[in-house]
Amino acid sequence: MERKDLLTTREVAGYLKINEKKVYQLIQDGVIPCTGVVGKWLFSLEQINRWLEEKTALAKNILVAGSDDPLLMRLVEMFNRQFFPHHLVFHAAIGSQHGLMSLANGSAQVAGVHLFHPPTGDYNLPYVKKHCAGKRVVVVNLAYRQQGLLVAPGNPLRITGITDLIRPEVRFVNRNQGSGTRFHLDYLLHQEQLADAPVHGYQQELATHQEVAVQILKGAADVGMGIVYAAAEVGLDFIPLVEERFDLVAMAESYHAHPIADFFALLEPEKLTLKTGSFPGYDFRDAGTIVWQNNS
């Protein structure tokens, strides 16, 4: 077995997104596959993956599918630190629309969405009603986020808004189809009557806000659409465009049962507000509030 296939306790803790002390507790309890070598514990990546698959099959775990969001990822880590190995939350950044589709077909237990609906000016609910028609669902607010344009430090191209995206010297980097950010970009281009105008880089798609920010930081692109957090994380400038509502959607029967009820219990406005400094551009005024539920 090659060394790259063996993990240390610190590496396996990072891989599982749990505290290193928790790894030692699992070793002591004899529930995690490992081997002792020269006074150190080592973990086979293949055996760890097989063990995770077994845990997934045996325990009722949660797949959160949909939009990419740093706060949501932090909650996933918090849950896993507290409930691992009895329960785990996994996250798939596949875009808001595909997240709802996964929830509707039973592939996911929670969907993270921030889809703007131009005809009503509302967020998420029209799409929830469409994709989850005939199903009993609960829509819970996670946070409100500032969405806008990410540009290089100092904004050297003097970009001020959506209309600048069609300038021939401006290199844009886009988000993936089905993402809430992509939805809103296309709406704003339509509002400016630029839906058919050439945007250099429009076809270049990335799956997360962080990937967009890194492309701009590296100089591979000049501008992309994303959230304040992504800009602040790597030192980019930010041009605000809109405040959006980010919601979590779950089936009603699951929402009130463990372990999903435990996951939603993390959405306490008072505790989340304490994280505002770590999450610039977020507002937790309605965090944990049920936005909508149906009885069908």
Buried (B, 14 or more C-beta within 10 A) or exposed (E): EEEEEBBBBEBBBEBBBBBBEBBBBBBEEEEBBBEEEEEEBBBBBEBBEEBBEEBEEEBBBBBBBBBBBBBBBBBBBBBBBBBBBEBBBBBBBBBBBBBBBBBBEEBBBBBBBBBBBEEEEBBBBBBBBEBBEEBBBBBBBBBBBBBBBBBBEEBEBEBEEBBBBBBEEBBBBBBBEBBBBBBBBBBBBEEBEBEEEEBBBBEBBBBBBBBBBBBBBEEEBBBBBBBBBBBBBBEBBBBEBEEBBBBBBBBBEBBEEEBBEBBBEBBEBEEBBEEEEEBBBBBBEBBBEEBBBBEE
